[in-house]
């Protein structure tokens, strides 16, 4: 197996999921470092160089709002979901559930065909 | 802390100007949070090596900054196919033949130091190739920058019903590209007009010290050659309007056959250019005439090879009629 090919496909698979995970986590206000830790704790490892540009992109699309605030004697940038972000997240989660159940059916059917064939 | 500041300084100039301070503040905060966490874990301050390891994990400044930059390309998907086509056309099919068959022989036979002139030409070739590449690239970059669509439309603005119609399976010859038909038409017109202009009205051309005259073989075969050049015009029209691919193919094969016959007739003459000079010695003139005719001899051989390759391709195109592709609508229906 070519590990590089697997890594590329894995990243492709994760890309959309990361957006969903970040949006879902930001229903509660967090700053970047804490958000990343929360995602890692949930098994959703994400690189800082991916997370911060993603946060900016989502903010520029109007899905997040942010502001600088002092905490523990340091300025931190806090993000949270905007009203538009809430609506989009709901739609994306519906889509995710549909894809997930479709995929489960497709995999179950192909598993059945393979085991029947064997 | 000195290390963090140096890292931030290295990242800063690579970021989009409007967001530099904001991004750096956030980046700095994130690195400091990470250091604090690690220090809390260890119960002591980090040494320089540990600090360096944290920063190294972030990646090179260029890698960090590039994630904040918009995706950019010089020539986008709308223009790239045309760019590649023009680049290949100019560099492979114009620059190389012109250099080999026109510039090099001219330099060789007119320069007082032919070897040095050829060496000089060889030295200049890379510069000329790079300049051509640069000029073509700049033109396409401008087209991309100023948002001219490759066809003046967006990728969404198209109608599948405007695709070329399918030919019946029995006569389904793979259609030639329109560009081939256009080049046939244009070259037909240019060669016909050029042929009449030079052979009928200007059979002799004066350069500085040399007078070039077409050999009698050209005048003796004026009409057959005119007919051959002129036949490119109807061939191009048939191809352009896609009236019949089979007729187009037959026409092209007939033109190729005519080209081979006429090339053989003209080739037999042995002399195709006559040169006189009031200033050069007779021996020098003979040497120049021999050189030019040698160049033309090579050109005839190249033309013959090109025509033969074209004939083979044309025949293969006609033969492939009998094997419709499985993905073609007619092929699927037959399965």
Interface residues (C-beta under 8 A of the other chain):
Chain A: X31 X32 X33 X48 X49 X50 X52 X53 X56 X68 X74 X75 X76 X77
Chain B: X19 X23 X25 X26 X27 X29 X30 X32 X33 X34 X58 X59 X63 X64 X67 X68
